[in-house]
């Protein structure tokens, strides 16, 4: 079985890891863990001065944080599925989480995509969008959407 596991390091991602531990995975199975950095942060720009802020430091910090999240998630998955060892890989992606997770699934061709759900209300989904909803409607395979225990 091939699983694409998308994480942002939130408590919903932790719940998704715990849910994944209920699967029977082992030799020959593969989990690819991805984290998406969305650099499309609205920034105030002085239209008269034409100043564009330098985002390299922000990008470096975001990449380091994503790498920490991926390392922690991959270690947790490997520690649980260690006999026989599970093939776990990681990748930091840049762009819109909705589209990049769908693109990653089209490239990786998993049997299952696992994502956590933030459990937004109707208004929050309207304003912020829902990554899990978009992924569920656009990937070419099954999707497991996991909520945290608090929700």
N, CA, C and O atoms as a GROMACS GRO file, in nm:
protein
  604
    1UNK      N    1   0.083  -0.117   0.000
    1UNK     CA    2   0.000   0.000   0.000
    1UNK      C    3   0.089   0.124   0.000
    1UNK      O    4   0.191   0.130   0.068
    2UNK      N    5   0.047   0.223  -0.077
    2UNK     CA    6   0.117   0.351  -0.081
    2UNK      C    7   0.026   0.458  -0.021
    2UNK      O    8  -0.089   0.473  -0.060
    3UNK      N    9   0.082   0.531   0.078
    3UNK     CA   10   0.005   0.634   0.147
    3UNK      C   11   0.076   0.767   0.137
    3UNK      O   12   0.197   0.776   0.161
    4UNK      N   13   0.001   0.870   0.100
    4UNK     CA   14   0.051   1.008   0.103
    4UNK      C   15  -0.006   1.070   0.230
    4UNK      O   16  -0.128   1.079   0.246
    5UNK      N   17   0.082   1.114   0.318
    5UNK     CA   18   0.042   1.169   0.447
    5UNK      C   19   0.078   1.318   0.447
    5UNK      O   20   0.196   1.353   0.447
    6UNK      N   21  -0.024   1.404   0.448
    6UNK     CA   22  -0.002   1.549   0.445
    6UNK      C   23  -0.015   1.604   0.586
    6UNK      O   24  -0.112   1.575   0.656
    7UNK      N   25   0.083   1.683   0.628
    7UNK     CA   26   0.084   1.736   0.764
    7UNK      C   27   0.125   1.882   0.768
    7UNK      O   28   0.205   1.928   0.687
    8UNK      N   29   0.067   1.954   0.865
    8UNK     CA   30   0.110   2.091   0.892
    8UNK      C   31   0.161   2.104   1.034
    8UNK      O   32   0.192   2.214   1.080
    9UNK      N   33   0.170   1.991   1.105
    9UNK     CA   34   0.221   1.991   1.241
    9UNK      C   35   0.120   2.026   1.348
    9UNK      O   36   0.154   2.029   1.466
   10UNK      N   37  -0.004   2.052   1.309
   10UNK     CA   38  -0.109   2.088   1.406
   10UNK      C   39  -0.157   1.963   1.480
   10UNK      O   40  -0.120   1.851   1.445
   11UNK      N   41  -0.240   1.983   1.582
   11UNK     CA   42  -0.290   1.870   1.661
   11UNK      C   43  -0.371   1.773   1.575
   11UNK      O   44  -0.378   1.654   1.607
   12UNK      N   45  -0.432   1.822   1.467
   12UNK     CA   46  -0.505   1.734   1.378
   12UNK      C   47  -0.411   1.638   1.307
   12UNK      O   48  -0.447   1.524   1.278
   13UNK      N   49  -0.291   1.683   1.279
   13UNK     CA   50  -0.191   1.596   1.217
   13UNK      C   51  -0.145   1.488   1.315
   13UNK      O   52  -0.119   1.375   1.275
   14UNK      N   53  -0.135   1.524   1.442
   14UNK     CA   54  -0.099   1.426   1.544
   14UNK      C   55  -0.208   1.318   1.552
   14UNK      O   56  -0.178   1.199   1.565
   15UNK      N   57  -0.334   1.361   1.545
   15UNK     CA   58  -0.446   1.265   1.547
   15UNK      C   59  -0.439   1.174   1.424
   15UNK      O   60  -0.471   1.055   1.433
   16UNK      N   61  -0.398   1.230   1.310
   16UNK     CA   62  -0.386   1.150   1.187
   16UNK      C   63  -0.275   1.045   1.201
   16UNK      O   64  -0.290   0.933   1.153
   17UNK      N   65  -0.165   1.082   1.268
   17UNK     CA   66  -0.057   0.984   1.292
   17UNK      C   67  -0.111   0.871   1.378
   17UNK      O   68  -0.086   0.753   1.350
   18UNK      N   69  -0.184   0.906   1.483
   18UNK     CA   70  -0.240   0.803   1.571
   18UNK      C   71  -0.336   0.712   1.495
   18UNK      O   72  -0.339   0.591   1.519
   19UNK      N   73  -0.415   0.768   1.405
   19UNK     CA   74  -0.508   0.688   1.324
   19UNK      C   75  -0.429   0.595   1.231
   19UNK      O   76  -0.467   0.479   1.213
   20UNK      N   77  -0.321   0.645   1.173
   20UNK     CA   78  -0.240   0.565   1.082
   20UNK      C   79  -0.180   0.444   1.154
   20UNK      O   80  -0.159   0.340   1.092
   21UNK      N   81  -0.155   0.457   1.281
   21UNK     CA   82  -0.097   0.347   1.358
   21UNK      C   83  -0.192   0.227   1.370
   21UNK      O   84  -0.150   0.118   1.408
   22UNK      N   85  -0.320   0.247   1.339
   22UNK     CA   86  -0.416   0.137   1.341
   22UNK      C   87  -0.410   0.053   1.212
   22UNK      O   88  -0.471  -0.054   1.205
   23UNK      N   89  -0.337   0.102   1.113
   23UNK     CA   90  -0.325   0.029   0.986
   23UNK      C   91  -0.224  -0.084   1.003
   23UNK      O   92  -0.136  -0.080   1.089
   24UNK      N   93  -0.240  -0.182   0.920
   24UNK     CA   94  -0.146  -0.294   0.918
   24UNK      C   95  -0.051  -0.272   0.801
   24UNK      O   96  -0.079  -0.310   0.688
   25UNK      N   97   0.063  -0.210   0.831
   25UNK     CA   98   0.160  -0.178   0.727
   25UNK      C   99   0.292  -0.247   0.756
   25UNK      O  100   0.323  -0.278   0.872
   26UNK      N  101   0.368  -0.272   0.652
   26UNK     CA  102   0.496  -0.337   0.674
   26UNK      C  103   0.577  -0.342   0.547
   26UNK      O  104   0.577  -0.249   0.467
   27UNK      N  105   0.647  -0.453   0.529
   27UNK     CA  106   0.739  -0.471   0.418
   27UNK      C  107   0.668  -0.449   0.285
   27UNK      O  108   0.565  -0.510   0.257
   28UNK      N  109   0.725  -0.360   0.202
   28UNK     CA  110   0.668  -0.331   0.071
   28UNK      C  111   0.573  -0.214   0.071
   28UNK      O  112   0.542  -0.159  -0.035
   29UNK      N  113   0.525  -0.175   0.189
   29UNK     CA  114   0.437  -0.058   0.197
   29UNK      C  115   0.520   0.069   0.204
   29UNK      O  116   0.635   0.067   0.248
   30UNK      N  117   0.461   0.178   0.162
   30UNK     CA  118   0.535   0.303   0.152
   30UNK      C  119   0.449   0.420   0.198
   30UNK      O  120   0.331   0.430   0.163
   31UNK      N  121   0.509   0.508   0.279
   31UNK     CA  122   0.442   0.630   0.323
   31UNK      C  123   0.528   0.748   0.283
   31UNK      O  124   0.646   0.755   0.316
   32UNK      N  125   0.467   0.842   0.212
   32UNK     CA  126   0.535   0.966   0.178
   32UNK      C  127   0.470   1.077   0.259
   32UNK      O  128   0.350   1.100   0.248
   33UNK      N  129   0.549   1.146   0.340
   33UNK     CA  130   0.500   1.253   0.426
   33UNK      C  131   0.535   1.386   0.360
   33UNK      O  132   0.652   1.411   0.329
   34UNK      N  133   0.434   1.471   0.340
   34UNK     CA  134   0.457   1.602   0.278
   34UNK      C  135   0.405   1.712   0.370
   34UNK      O  136   0.308   1.694   0.444
   35UNK      N  137   0.471   1.826   0.361
   35UNK     CA  138   0.426   1.946   0.430
   35UNK      C  139   0.437   2.060   0.329
   35UNK      O  140   0.538   2.072   0.260
   36UNK      N  141   0.333   2.141   0.320
   36UNK     CA  142   0.328   2.246   0.219
   36UNK      C  143   0.348   2.383   0.283
   36UNK      O  144   0.283   2.417   0.381
   37UNK      N  145   0.440   2.459   0.226
   37UNK     CA  146   0.464   2.597   0.269
   37UNK      C  147   0.392   2.687   0.171
   37UNK      O  148   0.421   2.689   0.052
   38UNK      N  149   0.297   2.763   0.225
   38UNK     CA  150   0.220   2.856   0.142
   38UNK      C  151   0.281   2.994   0.156
   38UNK      O  152   0.261   3.061   0.257
   39UNK      N  153   0.355   3.038   0.055
   39UNK     CA  154   0.423   3.168   0.058
   39UNK      C  155   0.333   3.280   0.009
   39UNK      O  156   0.378   3.395   0.000
   40UNK      N  157   0.209   3.252  -0.023
   40UNK     CA  158   0.117   3.354  -0.074
   40UNK      C  159   0.053   3.428   0.042
   40UNK      O  160  -0.069   3.432   0.056
   41UNK      N  161   0.138   3.488   0.126
   41UNK     CA  162   0.090   3.563   0.241
   41UNK      C  163   0.066   3.706   0.196
   41UNK      O  164   0.157   3.768   0.140
   42UNK      N  165  -0.053   3.761   0.219
   42UNK     CA  166  -0.077   3.899   0.177
   42UNK      C  167   0.016   3.994   0.252
   42UNK      O  168   0.027   3.988   0.374
   43UNK      N  169   0.079   4.081   0.178
   43UNK     CA  170   0.170   4.179   0.238
   43UNK      C  171   0.133   4.318   0.189
   43UNK      O  172   0.097   4.338   0.074
   44UNK      N  173   0.144   4.413   0.279
   44UNK     CA  174   0.118   4.552   0.242
   44UNK      C  175   0.236   4.603   0.161
   44UNK      O  176   0.351   4.594   0.204
   45UNK      N  177   0.207   4.656   0.046
   45UNK     CA  178   0.312   4.710  -0.041
   45UNK      C  179   0.277   4.855  -0.072
   45UNK      O  180   0.164   4.886  -0.111
   46UNK      N  181   0.375   4.942  -0.055
   46UNK     CA  182   0.356   5.083  -0.087
   46UNK      C  183   0.351   5.098  -0.238
   46UNK      O  184   0.452   5.079  -0.307
   47UNK      N  185   0.233   5.131  -0.291
   47UNK     CA  186   0.218   5.137  -0.436
   47UNK      C  187   0.297   5.251  -0.498
   47UNK      O  188   0.329   5.248  -0.617
   48UNK      N  189   0.330   5.353  -0.418
   48UNK     CA  190   0.407   5.465  -0.473
   48UNK      C  191   0.556   5.438  -0.470
   48UNK      O  192   0.629   5.477  -0.562
   49UNK      N  193   0.601   5.371  -0.366
   49UNK     CA  194   0.745   5.342  -0.356
   49UNK      C  195   0.783   5.216  -0.430
   49UNK      O  196   0.900   5.197  -0.463
   50UNK      N  197   0.686   5.131  -0.455
   50UNK     CA  198   0.715   5.007  -0.528
   50UNK      C  199   0.798   4.909  -0.447
   50UNK      O  200   0.860   4.820  -0.504
   51UNK      N  201   0.802   4.923  -0.317
   51UNK     CA  202   0.884   4.838  -0.232
   51UNK      C  203   0.825   4.697  -0.223
   51UNK      O  204   0.708   4.679  -0.190
   52UNK      N  205   0.906   4.601  -0.253
   52UNK     CA  206   0.869   4.460  -0.236
   52UNK      C  207   0.956   4.403  -0.125
   52UNK      O  208   1.079   4.400  -0.139
   53UNK      N  209   0.897   4.357  -0.017
   53UNK     CA  210   0.976   4.308   0.096
   53UNK      C  211   1.054   4.182   0.061
   53UNK      O  212   1.011   4.102  -0.022
   54UNK      N  213   1.169   4.166   0.125
   54UNK     CA  214   1.252   4.048   0.106
   54UNK      C  215   1.193   3.935   0.191
   54UNK      O  216   1.184   3.947   0.313
   55UNK      N  217   1.154   3.828   0.126
   55UNK     CA  218   1.090   3.717   0.198
   55UNK      C  219   1.185   3.599   0.221
   55UNK      O  220   1.142   3.493   0.267
   56UNK      N  221   1.313   3.616   0.189
   56UNK     CA  222   1.406   3.504   0.199
   56UNK      C  223   1.420   3.454   0.343
   56UNK      O  224   1.429   3.333   0.365
   57UNK      N  225   1.421   3.545   0.441
   57UNK     CA  226   1.432   3.502   0.581
   57UNK      C  227   1.305   3.428   0.624
   57UNK      O  228   1.312   3.328   0.695
   58UNK      N  229   1.190   3.479   0.582
   58UNK     CA  230   1.063   3.413   0.612
   58UNK      C  231   1.060   3.274   0.549
   58UNK      O  232   1.017   3.177   0.612
   59UNK      N  233   1.105   3.264   0.425
   59UNK     CA  234   1.106   3.135   0.356
   59UNK      C  235   1.201   3.037   0.425
   59UNK      O  236   1.169   2.919   0.438
   60UNK      N  237   1.317   3.086   0.468
   60UNK     CA  238   1.414   3.000   0.537
   60UNK      C  239   1.354   2.945   0.667
   60UNK      O  240   1.366   2.826   0.696
   61UNK      N  241   1.290   3.031   0.743
   61UNK     CA  242   1.228   2.990   0.869
   61UNK      C  243   1.115   2.891   0.843
   61UNK      O  244   1.102   2.791   0.914
   62UNK      N  245   1.033   2.918   0.742
   62UNK     CA  246   0.922   2.828   0.707
   62UNK      C  247   0.975   2.692   0.664
   62UNK      O  248   0.919   2.589   0.701
   63UNK      N  249   1.082   2.691   0.586
   63UNK     CA  250   1.142   2.564   0.540
   63UNK      C  251   1.198   2.484   0.659
   63UNK      O  252   1.180   2.363   0.666
   64UNK      N  253   1.265   2.553   0.752
   64UNK     CA  254   1.319   2.485   0.870
   64UNK      C  255   1.208   2.427   0.955
   64UNK      O  256   1.219   2.314   1.004
   65UNK      N  257   1.100   2.502   0.974
   65UNK     CA  258   0.986   2.454   1.052
   65UNK      C  259   0.922   2.333   0.984
   65UNK      O  260   0.890   2.234   1.050
   66UNK      N  261   0.903   2.340   0.853
   66UNK     CA  262   0.844   2.228   0.779
   66UNK      C  263   0.934   2.105   0.788
   66UNK      O  264   0.884   1.993   0.803
   67UNK      N  265   1.064   2.124   0.781
   67UNK     CA  266   1.158   2.011   0.792
   67UNK      C  267   1.149   1.947   0.930
   67UNK      O  268   1.154   1.824   0.942
   68UNK      N  269   1.137   2.028   1.035
   68UNK     CA  270   1.121   1.974   1.171
   68UNK      C  271   0.992   1.893   1.181
   68UNK      O  272   0.990   1.784   1.239
   69UNK      N  273   0.886   1.946   1.126
   69UNK     CA  274   0.757   1.876   1.129
   69UNK      C  275   0.768   1.743   1.055
   69UNK      O  276   0.721   1.640   1.104
   70UNK      N  277   0.830   1.745   0.937
   70UNK     CA  278   0.844   1.622   0.859
   70UNK      C  279   0.930   1.520   0.932
   70UNK      O  280   0.896   1.402   0.936
   71UNK      N  281   1.042   1.564   0.989
   71UNK     CA  282   1.131   1.472   1.060
   71UNK      C  283   1.060   1.407   1.178
   71UNK      O  284   1.072   1.287   1.201
   72UNK      N  285   0.986   1.488   1.254
   72UNK     CA  286   0.913   1.437   1.370
   72UNK      C  287   0.803   1.338   1.328
   72UNK      O  288   0.787   1.232   1.389
   73UNK      N  289   0.729   1.373   1.224
   73UNK     CA  290   0.622   1.286   1.175
   73UNK      C  291   0.678   1.155   1.122
   73UNK      O  292   0.627   1.048   1.154
   74UNK      N  293   0.782   1.164   1.040
   74UNK     CA  294   0.843   1.043   0.983
   74UNK      C  295   0.900   0.954   1.092
   74UNK      O  296   0.887   0.832   1.085
   75UNK      N  297   0.963   1.013   1.194
   75UNK     CA  298   1.019   0.935   1.304
   75UNK      C  299   0.909   0.863   1.381
   75UNK      O  300   0.924   0.747   1.419
   76UNK      N  301   0.798   0.931   1.404
   76UNK     CA  302   0.686   0.870   1.476
   76UNK      C  303   0.630   0.752   1.398
   76UNK      O  304   0.600   0.647   1.456
   77UNK      N  305   0.616   0.768   1.268
   77UNK     CA  306   0.563   0.660   1.183
   77UNK      C  307   0.663   0.544   1.178
   77UNK      O  308   0.624   0.428   1.192
   78UNK      N  309   0.792   0.574   1.158
   78UNK     CA  310   0.895   0.469   1.153
   78UNK      C  311   0.903   0.392   1.285
   78UNK      O  312   0.915   0.269   1.285
   79UNK      N  313   0.895   0.464   1.396
   79UNK     CA  314   0.906   0.398   1.527
   79UNK      C  315   0.792   0.300   1.550
   79UNK      O  316   0.811   0.196   1.613
   80UNK      N  317   0.676   0.332   1.501
   80UNK     CA  318   0.562   0.242   1.520
   80UNK      C  319   0.568   0.121   1.427
   80UNK      O  320   0.539   0.009   1.467
   81UNK      N  321   0.608   0.146   1.302
   81UNK     CA  322   0.613   0.038   1.202
   81UNK      C  323   0.759  -0.001   1.178
   81UNK      O  324   0.813   0.024   1.070
   82UNK      N  325   0.822  -0.062   1.278
   82UNK     CA  326   0.964  -0.093   1.262
   82UNK      C  327   0.994  -0.241   1.242
   82UNK      O  328   1.110  -0.277   1.222
   83UNK      N  329   0.894  -0.326   1.247
   83UNK     CA  330   0.920  -0.468   1.228
   83UNK      C  331   0.811  -0.532   1.143
   83UNK      O  332   0.707  -0.566   1.199
   84UNK      N  333   0.827  -0.550   1.014
   84UNK     CA  334   0.943  -0.509   0.935
   84UNK      C  335   0.940  -0.358   0.911
   84UNK      O  336   0.835  -0.294   0.922
   85UNK      N  337   1.056  -0.302   0.878
   85UNK     CA  338   1.063  -0.157   0.860
   85UNK      C  339   0.978  -0.109   0.743
   85UNK      O  340   0.966  -0.175   0.640
   86UNK      N  341   0.920   0.007   0.763
   86UNK     CA  342   0.834   0.070   0.663
   86UNK      C  343   0.915   0.173   0.586
   86UNK      O  344   0.995   0.246   0.645
   87UNK      N  345   0.894   0.181   0.456
   87UNK     CA  346   0.963   0.280   0.373
   87UNK      C  347   0.892   0.415   0.390
   87UNK      O  348   0.779   0.431   0.344
   88UNK      N  349   0.956   0.511   0.456
   88UNK     CA  350   0.898   0.642   0.480
   88UNK      C  351   0.989   0.748   0.418
   88UNK      O  352   1.109   0.753   0.447
   89UNK      N  353   0.930   0.833   0.332
   89UNK     CA  354   1.006   0.944   0.272
   89UNK      C  355   0.935   1.074   0.305
   89UNK      O  356   0.817   1.074   0.341
   90UNK      N  357   1.007   1.185   0.291
   90UNK     CA  358   0.950   1.316   0.322
   90UNK      C  359   0.980   1.416   0.210
   90UNK      O  360   1.077   1.400   0.135
   91UNK      N  361   0.894   1.519   0.200
   91UNK     CA  362   0.918   1.624   0.102
   91UNK      C  363   0.848   1.752   0.144
   91UNK      O  364   0.731   1.752   0.183
   92UNK      N  365   0.922   1.863   0.135
   92UNK     CA  366   0.865   1.995   0.157
   92UNK      C  367   0.818   2.047   0.022
   92UNK      O  368   0.893   2.044  -0.076
   93UNK      N  369   0.694   2.094   0.016
   93UNK     CA  370   0.637   2.147  -0.107
   93UNK      C  371   0.605   2.295  -0.087
   93UNK      O  372   0.580   2.339   0.025
   94UNK      N  373   0.607   2.372  -0.195
   94UNK     CA  374   0.575   2.514  -0.190
   94UNK      C  375   0.453   2.541  -0.276
   94UNK      O  376   0.440   2.488  -0.386
   95UNK      N  377   0.362   2.625  -0.225
   95UNK     CA  378   0.246   2.665  -0.302
   95UNK      C  379   0.120   2.654  -0.220
   95UNK      O  380   0.124   2.652  -0.097
   96UNK      N  381   0.008   2.646  -0.288
   96UNK     CA  382  -0.121   2.632  -0.224
   96UNK      C  383  -0.134   2.489  -0.172
   96UNK      O  384  -0.119   2.395  -0.250
   97UNK      N  385  -0.162   2.469  -0.043
   97UNK     CA  386  -0.172   2.332   0.010
   97UNK      C  387  -0.272   2.246  -0.067
   97UNK      O  388  -0.247   2.128  -0.093
   98UNK      N  389  -0.387   2.305  -0.104
   98UNK     CA  390  -0.488   2.227  -0.175
   98UNK      C  391  -0.432   2.171  -0.306
   98UNK      O  392  -0.444   2.052  -0.333
   99UNK      N  393  -0.373   2.258  -0.386
   99UNK     CA  394  -0.325   2.214  -0.517
   99UNK      C  395  -0.198   2.129  -0.508
   99UNK      O  396  -0.182   2.034  -0.584
  100UNK      N  397  -0.108   2.163  -0.416
  100UNK     CA  398   0.018   2.087  -0.407
  100UNK      C  399  -0.004   1.945  -0.356
  100UNK      O  400   0.066   1.853  -0.400
  101UNK      N  401  -0.098   1.925  -0.265
  101UNK     CA  402  -0.127   1.789  -0.217
  101UNK      C  403  -0.189   1.706  -0.330
  101UNK      O  404  -0.157   1.589  -0.346
  102UNK      N  405  -0.278   1.768  -0.406
  102UNK     CA  406  -0.338   1.699  -0.521
  102UNK      C  407  -0.229   1.664  -0.622
  102UNK      O  408  -0.225   1.552  -0.672
  103UNK      N  409  -0.141   1.759  -0.654
  103UNK     CA  410  -0.032   1.733  -0.750
  103UNK      C  411   0.061   1.622  -0.699
  103UNK      O  412   0.103   1.536  -0.775
  104UNK      N  413   0.092   1.626  -0.569
  104UNK     CA  414   0.178   1.522  -0.511
  104UNK      C  415   0.113   1.385  -0.522
  104UNK      O  416   0.181   1.285  -0.545
  105UNK      N  417  -0.018   1.379  -0.505
  105UNK     CA  418  -0.086   1.250  -0.517
  105UNK      C  419  -0.088   1.201  -0.661
  105UNK      O  420  -0.081   1.081  -0.686
  106UNK      N  421  -0.098   1.293  -0.755
  106UNK     CA  422  -0.094   1.253  -0.896
  106UNK      C  423   0.043   1.200  -0.934
  106UNK      O  424   0.054   1.110  -1.018
  107UNK      N  425   0.149   1.255  -0.875
  107UNK     CA  426   0.286   1.209  -0.903
  107UNK      C  427   0.318   1.078  -0.830
  107UNK      O  428   0.374   0.986  -0.890
  108UNK      N  429   0.283   1.071  -0.703
  108UNK     CA  430   0.317   0.957  -0.617
  108UNK      C  431   0.226   0.836  -0.643
  108UNK      O  432   0.267   0.722  -0.623
  109UNK      N  433   0.103   0.862  -0.685
  109UNK     CA  434   0.003   0.759  -0.713
  109UNK      C  435  -0.024   0.670  -0.591
  109UNK      O  436  -0.007   0.548  -0.598
  110UNK      N  437  -0.067   0.731  -0.480
  110UNK     CA  438  -0.095   0.651  -0.360
  110UNK      C  439  -0.230   0.580  -0.369
  110UNK      O  440  -0.314   0.614  -0.453
  111UNK      N  441  -0.248   0.482  -0.281
  111UNK     CA  442  -0.378   0.418  -0.266
  111UNK      C  443  -0.467   0.499  -0.172
  111UNK      O  444  -0.589   0.489  -0.175
  112UNK      N  445  -0.401   0.581  -0.086
  112UNK     CA  446  -0.472   0.656   0.016
  112UNK      C  447  -0.397   0.785   0.047
  112UNK      O  448  -0.274   0.787   0.055
  113UNK      N  449  -0.474   0.894   0.064
  113UNK     CA  450  -0.418   1.020   0.113
  113UNK      C  451  -0.476   1.042   0.253
  113UNK      O  452  -0.596   1.029   0.274
  114UNK      N  453  -0.389   1.074   0.348
  114UNK     CA  454  -0.431   1.099   0.486
  114UNK      C  455  -0.405   1.246   0.519
  114UNK      O  456  -0.293   1.295   0.503
  115UNK      N  457  -0.510   1.316   0.565
  115UNK     CA  458  -0.497   1.456   0.605
  115UNK      C  459  -0.575   1.478   0.735
  115UNK      O  460  -0.672   1.408   0.764
  116UNK      N  461  -0.530   1.575   0.811
  116UNK     CA  462  -0.604   1.615   0.931
  116UNK      C  463  -0.702   1.724   0.894
  116UNK      O  464  -0.680   1.799   0.799
  117UNK      N  465  -0.810   1.733   0.970
  117UNK     CA  466  -0.909   1.837   0.947
  117UNK      C  467  -0.909   1.933   1.065
  117UNK      O  468  -0.912   1.890   1.181
  118UNK      N  469  -0.905   2.061   1.037
  118UNK     CA  470  -0.908   2.160   1.144
  118UNK      C  471  -1.047   2.178   1.202
  118UNK      O  472  -1.063   2.242   1.306
  119UNK      N  473  -1.149   2.124   1.136
  119UNK     CA  474  -1.284   2.132   1.188
  119UNK      C  475  -1.341   2.272   1.189
  119UNK      O  476  -1.409   2.312   1.283
  120UNK      N  477  -1.314   2.347   1.084
  120UNK     CA  478  -1.363   2.484   1.074
  120UNK      C  479  -1.515   2.488   1.067
  120UNK      O  480  -1.579   2.395   1.017
  121UNK      N  481  -1.571   2.595   1.118
  121UNK     CA  482  -1.715   2.618   1.105
  121UNK      C  483  -1.745   2.659   0.961
  121UNK      O  484  -1.653   2.678   0.880
  122UNK      N  485  -1.872   2.672   0.930
  122UNK     CA  486  -1.911   2.712   0.794
  122UNK      C  487  -1.848   2.845   0.754
  122UNK      O  488  -1.799   2.859   0.642
  123UNK      N  489  -1.849   2.942   0.844
  123UNK     CA  490  -1.792   3.073   0.813
  123UNK      C  491  -1.640   3.067   0.798
  123UNK      O  492  -1.584   3.131   0.709
  124UNK      N  493  -1.575   2.990   0.884
  124UNK     CA  494  -1.429   2.977   0.873
  124UNK      C  495  -1.391   2.910   0.741
  124UNK      O  496  -1.294   2.950   0.676
  125UNK      N  497  -1.467   2.807   0.701
  125UNK     CA  498  -1.439   2.740   0.573
  125UNK      C  499  -1.459   2.836   0.457
  125UNK      O  500  -1.384   2.833   0.360
  126UNK      N  501  -1.561   2.922   0.467
  126UNK     CA  502  -1.589   3.019   0.362
  126UNK      C  503  -1.474   3.118   0.347
  126UNK      O  504  -1.435   3.152   0.236
  127UNK      N  505  -1.419   3.162   0.459
  127UNK     CA  506  -1.311   3.261   0.456
  127UNK      C  507  -1.176   3.195   0.429
  127UNK      O  508  -1.100   3.242   0.344
  128UNK      N  509  -1.146   3.088   0.502
  128UNK     CA  510  -1.014   3.025   0.494
  128UNK      C  511  -1.005   2.913   0.392
  128UNK      O  512  -0.896   2.880   0.345
  129UNK      N  513  -1.117   2.855   0.357
  129UNK     CA  514  -1.115   2.738   0.269
  129UNK      C  515  -1.090   2.613   0.351
  129UNK      O  516  -1.055   2.621   0.469
  130UNK      N  517  -1.107   2.499   0.291
  130UNK     CA  518  -1.085   2.373   0.360
  130UNK      C  519  -0.993   2.287   0.274
  130UNK      O  520  -1.031   2.240   0.167
  131UNK      N  521  -0.870   2.268   0.322
  131UNK     CA  522  -0.774   2.187   0.248
  131UNK      C  523  -0.825   2.044   0.235
  131UNK      O  524  -0.821   1.986   0.127
  132UNK      N  525  -0.873   1.987   0.347
  132UNK     CA  526  -0.917   1.847   0.342
  132UNK      C  527  -1.034   1.828   0.247
  132UNK      O  528  -1.039   1.727   0.176
  133UNK      N  529  -1.127   1.922   0.244
  133UNK     CA  530  -1.241   1.912   0.153
  133UNK      C  531  -1.195   1.918   0.008
  133UNK      O  532  -1.240   1.840  -0.076
  134UNK      N  533  -1.106   2.011  -0.021
  134UNK     CA  534  -1.056   2.024  -0.158
  134UNK      C  535  -0.979   1.899  -0.201
  134UNK      O  536  -0.995   1.851  -0.313
  135UNK      N  537  -0.896   1.847  -0.111
  135UNK     CA  538  -0.819   1.726  -0.142
  135UNK      C  539  -0.914   1.610  -0.167
  135UNK      O  540  -0.897   1.535  -0.264
  136UNK      N  541  -1.014   1.594  -0.081
  136UNK     CA  542  -1.109   1.483  -0.096
  136UNK      C  543  -1.181   1.486  -0.230
  136UNK      O  544  -1.215   1.381  -0.284
  137UNK      N  545  -1.204   1.605  -0.283
  137UNK     CA  546  -1.278   1.617  -0.409
  137UNK      C  547  -1.189   1.613  -0.533
  137UNK      O  548  -1.240   1.604  -0.645
  138UNK      N  549  -1.057   1.620  -0.516
  138UNK     CA  550  -0.972   1.631  -0.635
  138UNK      C  551  -0.864   1.524  -0.651
  138UNK      O  552  -0.806   1.514  -0.759
  139UNK      N  553  -0.835   1.446  -0.548
  139UNK     CA  554  -0.732   1.342  -0.565
  139UNK      C  555  -0.796   1.219  -0.630
  139UNK      O  556  -0.915   1.194  -0.613
  140UNK      N  557  -0.715   1.144  -0.704
  140UNK     CA  558  -0.767   1.027  -0.776
  140UNK      C  559  -0.769   0.898  -0.694
  140UNK      O  560  -0.766   0.788  -0.750
  141UNK      N  561  -0.775   0.910  -0.560
  141UNK     CA  562  -0.776   0.790  -0.475
  141UNK      C  563  -0.859   0.818  -0.350
  141UNK      O  564  -0.917   0.926  -0.336
  142UNK      N  565  -0.863   0.722  -0.260
  142UNK     CA  566  -0.936   0.739  -0.136
  142UNK      C  567  -0.865   0.838  -0.045
  142UNK      O  568  -0.743   0.854  -0.052
  143UNK      N  569  -0.944   0.906   0.041
  143UNK     CA  570  -0.890   1.006   0.133
  143UNK      C  571  -0.943   0.976   0.273
  143UNK      O  572  -1.062   0.952   0.292
  144UNK      N  573  -0.851   0.977   0.371
  144UNK     CA  574  -0.889   0.963   0.510
  144UNK      C  575  -0.869   1.100   0.575
  144UNK      O  576  -0.757   1.150   0.584
  145UNK      N  577  -0.980   1.160   0.620
  145UNK     CA  578  -0.975   1.290   0.688
  145UNK      C  579  -0.993   1.264   0.836
  145UNK      O  580  -1.094   1.208   0.878
  146UNK      N  581  -0.893   1.305   0.915
  146UNK     CA  582  -0.892   1.275   1.058
  146UNK      C  583  -0.909   1.404   1.138
  146UNK      O  584  -0.840   1.503   1.114
  147UNK      N  585  -1.001   1.401   1.232
  147UNK     CA  586  -1.019   1.513   1.326
  147UNK      C  587  -0.947   1.479   1.456
  147UNK      O  588  -0.927   1.362   1.488
  148UNK      N  589  -0.908   1.582   1.530
  148UNK     CA  590  -0.845   1.556   1.659
  148UNK      C  591  -0.951   1.508   1.757
  148UNK      O  592  -1.071   1.525   1.733
  149UNK      N  593  -0.907   1.450   1.867
  149UNK     CA  594  -0.998   1.396   1.966
  149UNK      C  595  -1.080   1.506   2.035
  149UNK      O  596  -1.188   1.479   2.087
  150UNK      N  597  -1.029   1.629   2.035
  150UNK     CA  598  -1.097   1.740   2.101
  150UNK      C  599  -1.221   1.785   2.025
  150UNK      O  600  -1.308   1.850   2.084
  151UNK      N  601  -1.230   1.752   1.897
  151UNK     CA  602  -1.339   1.803   1.814
  151UNK      C  603  -1.456   1.706   1.812
  151UNK      O  604  -1.557   1.732   1.748
   0.00000   0.00000   0.00000
